[in-house]
Amino acid sequence: MQYDYVIVGAGSGGCALAGRLAEQCPDATIALVEAGPHTERNLFVNMPLGVAAVVPFRRKTNYGYLTTPQPGLGGRRGYQPRGRGFGGSSAINAMVYTRGHPLDYDDWARLGCDGWAFGDVLPYFRRAEGNERGADALHGADGPLSVSNLRFQNPFSHRFVNAAVEAGFPRNDDFNGPQQEGVGFYQVTQRDGQRWSVARAYIYGRARPNLHTIADAAVLRVVFDGKRAKGVEVMRGGLTETIEARAEVVLSAGTFNSPQLLMCSGIGPADHLRALGIPVLHDAAEVGRNLTDHVDFTINKRVSSAQTIGFSLRGFAKMVPGFVSYWRSGRGMLTSNVAEAGGFLKSRPTLDRPDLQLHFCTALVDDHNRHMHWGHGYSLHVCVLRPHSRGAVTLASSDAREAPVIDPAFLSDPRDLDLLVEGVRLSRRILDAPSLALCGGRELYTRHGQTDAELRATIAAHADTIYHPVSTCRMGGDEGSVVDTQLRVRGVTGLRVVDASVMPTLIGGNTNAPTVMIGERAADFIAATRRATPRQALAGEPVRVT
Ligand SMILES: Cc1cc2nc3c(=O)[nH]c(=O)nc-3n(C[C@H](O)[C@H](O)[C@H](O)COP(=O)(O)OP(=O)(O)OC[C@H]3O[C@@H](n4cnc5c(N)ncnc54)[C@H](O)[C@@H]3O)c2cc1C
């Protein structure tokens, strides 16, 4: 099989790129190759509350990775769910639509990523966004990624927002508006009460004859002609085949699997590759390095009210009308994303932007919902927005179908634990404010009056990811970076990386929308390269992409 472009991975970055590129280059053929299944008809993916079922377990649509034992977490292995199938992680995520702080992108530009300051990326956020609130200077209304207000808001989420205001935090109804700081309800990537994964947004329901989707096909490595990428080797239905790319190969396999595929293809730290018997094509020390993720701690509180989602006879009884309402009109409790409300706080008022994020969940979400409890409750997550700890992704095997070794090195930099302690103390102010305090309840692992040392031990025993790993194929203007500022892999030609792994630093917010923005920008880069490429090269001769 031969195409002009072969995109590996139909996640947030890959779907946005494939859909937009197909539209911009109608004369180009594109293959979007995905290891997992199609998700168009998957009830647990489409129904927002299905998030509670798809995240906790390794399954066909979730890699359910484990990290290496984390010294900062008392030696525990962290859990890293990652979407598998069309939509990638956007098919299993919590649908929260935030972009990070404008200054985060200005930082990218300052670090050498010319053309990636907030003013440069805002048009791409707007182009992607289909916000039901309408367009303004910061928002788009006509883009494919539907952004909606929640159709169902649990009374406890309202209590959380009221309590936070009582505790002195500002109310914010638009975290992507002129000010990020404050507390309120999140907007979500949903349309008509359905999850709007990036596959739904850019791929499904759009007839594009030049875009060919290939499901259940695991890419094993990139194939090269000298140093020029010319296709990918794929395992499908037990058979290995090569899909050729006349113009470019793009890796959009995500923060764990894009560096894995680069290394399996001979691009990475030479010593590590040699140790696994992989011939070195290009010695790139930073492939897999700089892994950064939002480390998060949750205060779980059990309450007697059955208004939150929980396991009880009253809870089960509510599910039946909930299902009917969802089925008939796309409304009701099953359209909840669980993490309905939250906010961005500053640990010190003098900071130029918030350094902590809250997610308020209307259920007892303990250990990614892997530890289930009988009864009802709520959970207040707090995470460190710009952690200093840096981890790495390395190979366990030269076979890309095996899980890579994931070491986020959580809390290896003591500043992250110090800030998380601050975050828990700020969160407690909200829990103690009248609107929530009057509901009573009992905390599962934390308690009032804990000393600093006790709180640090509790954090080490329970903290983990809130699912935003980035930076393992860092973009930069410097030679040490894995990709340049047009996302081209350094040291070879005809190969780009387009997903969350290229972020030079972790932005202060949720990472789906920024990854879609990266996919949108990449489509422009690739279309511009195509326009600049001589016609005869497009007709069959190898295309030299500079
Ligand atoms: C549980 C969870 C909750 C989250 N909640 C939110 C949220 O509420 N809001 C938000 O903004 N962000 C959230 N995120 C983060 C966000 O969804 C991700 O940052 C984003 O989807 C990453 O996009 P990506 O393109 O980098 O990778 P992914 O979307 O993960 O896509 C990678 C794709 O590549 C495929 N692939 C991998 N290896 C291969 C191979 N060898 N061959 C072929 N295909 C391959 C995978 O199967 C996958 O489909 C959450 C993530 C998770 C896991």
The ligand as a Tripos MOL2 file, in Angstrom:
@<TRIPOS>MOLECULE
LIG
   53    58     1     0     0
SMALL
NO_CHARGES

@<TRIPOS>ATOM
      1 C1         -7.9540    9.0590   31.7970 C.3       1 LIG1
      2 C2         -7.5720   10.3410   31.1350 C.ar      1 LIG1
      3 C3         -8.2440   11.5230   31.4490 C.ar      1 LIG1
      4 C4         -7.8990   12.7150   30.8330 C.ar      1 LIG1
      5 N1         -8.6740   13.8240   31.0330 N.ar      1 LIG1
      6 C5         -8.4670   14.9220   30.2730 C.ar      1 LIG1
      7 C6         -9.3830   15.9930   30.3000 C.ar      1 LIG1
      8 O1        -10.4120   15.9480   30.9740 O.2       1 LIG1
      9 N2         -9.1240   17.0840   29.5180 N.ar      1 LIG1
     10 C7         -8.0100   17.1530   28.7390 C.ar      1 LIG1
     11 O2         -7.8010   18.1870   28.0900 O.2       1 LIG1
     12 N3         -7.1170   16.1520   28.7080 N.ar      1 LIG1
     13 C8         -7.3480   15.0200   29.4130 C.ar      1 LIG1
     14 N4         -6.5070   13.9630   29.3000 N.ar      1 LIG1
     15 C9         -5.2920   14.1100   28.4850 C.3       1 LIG1
     16 C10        -5.5380   14.1240   26.9730 C.3       1 LIG1
     17 O3         -6.6040   13.2800   26.6240 O.3       1 LIG1
     18 C11        -4.2510   13.7210   26.2680 C.3       1 LIG1
     19 O4         -3.2310   14.6410   26.6230 O.3       1 LIG1
     20 C12        -4.3560   13.7140   24.7560 C.3       1 LIG1
     21 O5         -5.4500   12.9450   24.3370 O.3       1 LIG1
     22 C13        -3.0680   13.1530   24.1730 C.3       1 LIG1
     23 O6         -3.1600   13.1020   22.7800 O.3       1 LIG1
     24 P1         -2.0160   12.3910   21.9240 P.3       1 LIG1
     25 O7         -2.3720   12.5750   20.5080 O.co2     1 LIG1
     26 O8         -0.6930   12.8450   22.3920 O.co2     1 LIG1
     27 O9         -2.0700   10.8390   22.3180 O.3       1 LIG1
     28 P2         -3.2900    9.8400   22.3590 P.3       1 LIG1
     29 O10        -4.5750   10.5670   22.2490 O.co2     1 LIG1
     30 O11        -3.0810    8.9730   23.5390 O.co2     1 LIG1
     31 O12        -3.1570    9.0030   21.0000 O.3       1 LIG1
     32 C14        -2.1410    8.1070   20.7010 C.3       1 LIG1
     33 C15        -2.7210    7.0590   19.7550 C.3       1 LIG1
     34 O13        -1.6480    6.3400   19.1390 O.3       1 LIG1
     35 C16        -1.9970    4.9710   19.0900 C.3       1 LIG1
     36 N5         -0.7740    4.1830   19.0370 N.ar      1 LIG1
     37 C17         0.1720    4.0750   20.0050 C.ar      1 LIG1
     38 N6          1.1430    3.2460   19.5860 N.ar      1 LIG1
     39 C18         0.8110    2.8410   18.3340 C.ar      1 LIG1
     40 C19         1.4180    1.9590   17.3880 C.ar      1 LIG1
     41 N7          2.5890    1.3360   17.6450 N.pl3     1 LIG1
     42 N8          0.7820    1.7400   16.1990 N.ar      1 LIG1
     43 C20        -0.3860    2.3660   15.9090 C.ar      1 LIG1
     44 N9         -1.0040    3.1990   16.7730 N.ar      1 LIG1
     45 C21        -0.4000    3.4320   17.9790 C.ar      1 LIG1
     46 C22        -2.7700    4.7490   20.3730 C.3       1 LIG1
     47 O14        -3.5260    3.5480   20.3320 O.3       1 LIG1
     48 C23        -3.5860    6.0220   20.4640 C.3       1 LIG1
     49 O15        -4.8200    5.8890   19.8040 O.3       1 LIG1
     50 C24        -6.8140   12.7480   29.9140 C.ar      1 LIG1
     51 C25        -6.1270   11.5800   29.5920 C.ar      1 LIG1
     52 C26        -6.4970   10.3770   30.1780 C.ar      1 LIG1
     53 C27        -5.7570    9.1170   29.8190 C.3       1 LIG1
@<TRIPOS>BOND
     1     1     2 1
     2     2     3 ar
     3     2    52 ar
     4     3     4 ar
     5     4     5 ar
     6     4    50 ar
     7     5     6 ar
     8     6     7 ar
     9     6    13 1
    10     7     8 2
    11     7     9 ar
    12     9    10 ar
    13    10    11 2
    14    10    12 ar
    15    12    13 ar
    16    13    14 ar
    17    14    15 1
    18    14    50 ar
    19    15    16 1
    20    16    17 1
    21    16    18 1
    22    18    19 1
    23    18    20 1
    24    20    21 1
    25    20    22 1
    26    22    23 1
    27    23    24 1
    28    24    25 2
    29    24    26 1
    30    24    27 1
    31    27    28 1
    32    28    29 2
    33    28    30 1
    34    28    31 1
    35    31    32 1
    36    32    33 1
    37    33    34 1
    38    33    48 1
    39    34    35 1
    40    35    36 1
    41    35    46 1
    42    36    37 ar
    43    36    45 ar
    44    37    38 ar
    45    38    39 ar
    46    39    40 ar
    47    39    45 ar
    48    40    41 1
    49    40    42 ar
    50    42    43 ar
    51    43    44 ar
    52    44    45 ar
    53    46    47 1
    54    46    48 1
    55    48    49 1
    56    50    51 ar
    57    51    52 ar
    58    52    53 1
@<TRIPOS>SUBSTRUCTURE
     1 LIG1         1 GROUP 0 **** ****
